[in-house]
Amino acid sequence: MGSVTEEEGVLLYRVLSSSSSSSASSDEWNPTDTVIFFGLSLGLGIACRHVLRGTRVPYTVALLVIGIALGSLEYGTSHKLGRIGDGIRLWAHIDPDLLLAVFLPALLFESSFSMEVHQIKRCMAQMLLLAGPGVLISTCCLGCALKLIFPYNWSWTTSLLLGGLLSATDPVAVVALLKELGASKKLSTIIEGESLMNDGTAIVVYQLFYRMVLGESFNWVSILKFLTQVSLGAVGIGIAFGIASVLWLGFIFNDTVIEIALTLAVSYIAYFTAQEGAGVSGVLAVMTLGMFYAAVARTAFKGDGQQSLHHFWEMVAYIANTLIFILSGVVIAEGVLSSGNIFHNHGHAWGYLFLLYIFVQLSRFVVVGVLYPFLRYFGYGLDWKEATILIWSGLRGAVALSLSLSVKRTSDSSMYLSSETGTLFVFFTGGIVLLTLIVNGSTTQFILHLLDMDRISATKKRILNYTKYEMLNKALEAFGDLGDDEELGPVDWPTVKTYIASLNNLEGSFEHPHSASEAGNNLDPNNLKDIRLRLLNGVQAAYWGMLDEGRIMQTTANILMQSVDEAIDLASHECLCDWKGLRSNVHFPSYYKFLQASIFPQRMVTYFTVERLESACYICAAFLRAHRIARRQLHDFIGGSDIASIVINESEAEGEEARKFLEDVRVTFPQVLRVVKTRQVTYSVLNHLIDYVQNLEKVGLLEEKEMLHLHDAVQTDLKRLLRNPPLVKVPKITDLISVHPLLGALPSMVRKALEGSAKEIMKPCGVPLYKEGSEPNGVWLISNGVVKWTSKKIRSRHSLHPTFTHGSTLGLYELLVGKRCMCDIITDSVVLCFFIESEKILSVLGSDPAVEDFLWQV
């Protein structure tokens, strides 16, 4: 870490411009002073977060104000803050490209990785609208205002350059506040997703006009080509790095440090490859990478690794936000205070800054207004209240500021841009960042309250009150267990209760959370939605538990998690429907009929079917177990209210199809269920051994070296299990035929002749083996599965068994007597059977009279 800091310090030192008002010469500055600012910023950020905890003041707004105060103090004291001032100046003159390269990858990856995939899918159209056409509309509006109203005689390309630069929104503060206030996840996803894409597309637009300002010429074809290459190329690089790193992640086993380090490394490498290597948008590349991880690799981190990854990226985002917003404040203060010539040459610069702020808000209003019909139609939709918050959340931040610093640095040595224009860019951008963060960010809570979007529903209030009473009962129960100590004696409850302020004032009776709305069988839809959401959250938590226990694999967990997320979206107006998202993964393979009808060997058909069955069995078993756990937890928490009973009944009904499928597999391919259970039990036993060894070390019975030796031995067994799991052994055809009662009782010569001519066939459920009245063309031997018979002519159904299973022989009677088939024989499950043609049966009849007698007996 030390060497990296030194190199960064040297790089920062090289980009400094000497300050004539400084009492110390530049060669006396120490690059290691950058560490002072780093530590000072973190210390101030910690104090700020500690003081603001429990308040509604956005953390990032406070950081910006602190940064402005630091920059003003350093400038106002004429650089007499010593080495602290040197550190502030070193960071204030940071290379803007270095600023983006250091902070953006971590912030972008953390934001995109923490988003929920199903909401990204639903909101993708809205996000693309705002980040694509929205950026172009905003750029045009601001560019026209700067060209036609502002008195700086800028060219169209220069005006559009500043317009594109100011179109990069950064609503970090508002998103944090929305989450804190419990606003809808839908709105948070749209705002955050738009900001991630918006940063990327706005930078692409900025790069286009930046090149045009510096003298490059573009026609419409080349503009479209440039925008397409830069955006689609970035997406491709992000996906490529995502696939490569996720594959690598699959070879890492229970090493949390390496897993987390890989996510950090790949985010920076992807950014550098895209931005510097391929010349495309690094922002879009890292955003795509993060979303790919959210979709594919979220379940790759289990148990402690999941928690460690969450805490690590939360810490990285906190440090990056703290530094970047304090640094933004310092840069704004330095830029404004050191640009006295602006006020000499353009005395109304401050007035034009406030006018530009108004135009920025108007352009945001135009963007949302023009796109509003489409935003209402796509995804989750958008009402006018959410559109208002969307307009007000158009904050500008470090990206816009860094881009303006890049323009300023270029203007100092460019014949196309004057130094005064570069200074104005920094002044206007810094001012817009300051105004949007302070004005918009600080007033969002008031607007949410004004629009009545921060209110807790009556259902949630009743749940909270009910939970408090349950907490009081648990506290009394715990006191009963702990109140009398063997060594120290008893303690009094009143004194204990005085220290539990959260449970005071709970005397008297309390209302069940659903009793008020269930009077007269008038069930409140909000209560119904609330209980469905709680049960689905419990189902998802059970899936995470099963992933840690090894009951399900990562790919299965992804499918199960996604089904719950989709059901949560529909909980308000549909019954529980998480099985709907699993149904396509549980049926027999869609390619089954194609394989069966083609020239592929039947053994290959069976193999691929078995592989698919194994995955489907995992899904069904996990679904049934998770719903059973969630139902029990819901019943224990909320009791047997009418509304809870409705949701529990919905949950039980959801599992019928899964139970039916497992039963079909049990009668058709019992070896599949046996292997699934074997794998689960092996994993569970090995996990129990790990817990046992670790517990012995905790209580002091094993030394750490001894524990690690045993732990590594069990981990090696776990790794072997995951990489070489037990496989389903599909029985040989000859083995299956030989155990069939018909062929097993025949003489060996006859049996071998029939075995050689038997065709192994697998039939899906509901397929007829033969129809009533049809000519018999052979005999069916049922190996696994269930078939049923139906007939229009035979009235008494007690004359025959309604179903036939393993060991049954069908069509033999009709063949021997030469009559048409007596009934329809239809599969009632997936059936593995053998078909012997009539000619083969008739040919063995003449070879031995005993064979014909035996077949008649059958």
Steps between C-alpha positions, in 0.01 A plus 500: 500500500784735583662479157168563325437811709849630420453451125164674511654782696777542244245503218289756681811706567586512131166650402524787745517854377718720717314752714647848507333581830650198674780572742660162433646403164369193321818297547448516878168316478505139605287260294426301816292798618221346293458247783425787740200607293385140469506448877348843570214435256422162651510644852262782403277253315479273805412793726245626247330160469496456877344842561245467218383150599129517573455830313362552149797705375656320201850383581647600162365855528674541835825366350485753216454785750798370702710489182406857410589610854839324478579654161390846615704473820813397312456780244392761757805445719726563198630142508620518859357168616840336469518142380123463535461782248757336274298180509179689417664674204649174372154343489331815371726495193449131435497387138126468414556174310678359806209619718251302291727196468555476877145553625253415223558123455441425869191723524349375175559132574357529851186678380428269206585178690261592782203549265236227471503322167125458452447872563778586255320290238167667568648852511753456218283672239443799731869521586602486133248770410633736766866421434474503118245744355484671840868597491474623142192712579670645809819573304306680226292705747800614704716554190236723340457701822878552534534604136196725468468658848844505662732787391821300443490468119577130516465288188223243473741214568639671813147570630394142432821378667401669827141387449609135463734531795217626724271215385694246710272454802625363831207436738701307764370719782136476391514122451648458849224718640227312310624171645519647846145632481370168368394635161411242236781284366359561154570873516844447654589253225391739222693793649815303580496303175447817300789672679736209426412492130471876485857544622615275219295649218565859614875433496467355148312812384760716676783316319329560166463877546841521668662365183292733286607802708865398457464509121387151395218492246208258513208440267179331608619156391827529691317636807265198505794266440696657785208484747422138407860381525568674829179378668461147358874437524489587870210263560686222319816554707297500822329171411830342388673586829191384689500157332875453545503601868188296587660191341813567705284544808366149445849357564541687829368302794425649843765773477313820574808724475577391143133515395464859619840603360396362161190722489709806587774421248267424211307828547820708460646286221173516305489880539861542385459258206190680377604860566869491412547181299194487274404867508140428603301600810658360817193605697264288287746208510515493882124554527440203267748293700323578828156417359637176353632404843164587657324272250740205492742502794300622801454144628869415444572654840359287779455549874777708653636579154173671405508714815870578458448606137209724600697666780810539285324678215301708745829616653658566158199706391502691830870588471469593131191716562664672796814589307334594174240735653747670735742532208220641281434764764871589515522527120186719486638733769843522334346555157263775613739685731801489270306617191476868579530592132153355441345769711713775344414402144151365567356675802171312472656152508320409824170613355555288190590207726159519669336542160684190378374309807144593401566381143644173633177439694288601201693265270442218746129588501494495119678162487258332743201681347579397142573140600218474756251314272766235433612488865138431601466222245823302551618302801318569824351820365540842657244728662524878529633488858787273401565715194531804730764324711673388180521864383626623836761221527705629206805578712846565357814370665862397462475374141386837364762677714781272377400555138503876549848478656613308192369784279680753721830313474467481119408870471828608661695377194244487218446731205132394477401577860594812694620473859210723601251253348661215693473698823134578430436128441639416847313791659163412349537125551618540860215738569239264351642207701481712815148632436345169393650310793411759761163620366363183338667251730398675822139563400417153370371390839262796506372420149454133590302608806302755297407230246414261784755246379682449832203382707499156658185310408243410764579131445869551576416707809284219637775248426752721685275537804427128503874423476574730795259304717657176384840647588371578850391137541840381381670737743294359789583148385872581484485662844344182636792298366777742604359687798623257767875444479673209675791713613353848544139432591180672384435832323184714490296547180397868557865609493569296188196651330614857563796434267281360221342826388381351170253277690360757742140626478369168371253438781146382433355295217623507143333445167593215269648650181217363285201487730374849410477433130362147526178595673200382302721300262608824333867425432724799432701453173792691657513248784488215251787650302699559818469137615588368153813715497602376846453139399693548174784671687505199732514267198797690359679494835445122511661470156810683627512259795475199269778641280727522806404147605577361155142390432499699175770605259576853382316471166191358672512777762505767226185354342321474836595853611380649173164323528442659843601846376252477213224381735565793736422738213159337452408452869260795510259375233568125463513197726839356585654417164869426550445152356412666167865601452617143571255306286709519182798349685307209647331344197675231306739656247342678207745328265379158617250441219755611242758255634243223519384553143850521352782256443669571834566186707240448770776482761601857412137609534485338844831659605396855412160448659658377822733802516203734467300298753777535759487882479117495508501280811727746680262784410185314611650377828637845584170667412298268724746526789529881481122548494459260792757696705345837406146381586612378840683827575200707388261296714731522804531877463150610410278212608203355314319813384264471204729695272807297597302180438417618147869556419602169662237320290634672188848379591384141548312506169812629327687185595259248343671502162845460659379203707344340191823539305713344775254210520527450124879494526480261795306242298693556176861573603540426871877504459487875427344582838746266667800687357354843585446395861845336518667821387305711751575268791871479415529879489306537825716241682820674390363837611412355840857372534636850424271656762602236755873561448461878515295475819772288664750775423265769639462324837875443525513123453692529171789729414472714189756295305316179580167653403636632168650160416166322553309786335713480184452124482120534507514791253690275259215247523245778440689622196508147357126466557420827317733434208430127462148446639332158491336445162178325409579156364250421228439122506595300191217396271578132550481541877162673481357236266635206698324613819163525323275210617401397146846461351659388825284184504560403136764248394837659442505447122157657456585782741817589312313511172235736640756712687689559179187620319354713786504878449551719807259797489430781743150649479395833656185526711169489310624313191296196377687170455208369293138594432175307549402316181845521341681197355758358747847556363708385797537456874593774752710410806483769773836544672439820700204734528121480506246447219119506523223356285176654380221351288172614351359146473601337827263631766620305804835644589541254784582222254852643448740695714472872417879542473801288407850552632844336502496144365175527305460344154250672268358394162590133535139369529384682189800372307442136602126498421538715189244762608506877492617688810239499777574847648721809489829465686635846594809592701419658839858601568826492310533133405812305414387195300599244237316420180522158329343479155226245424717310251765434762243365750331281238832362382591367848153346544570238235844419634378349828142400599590565865560866414144539365357336814704733716390809307134397535553466875641854509 
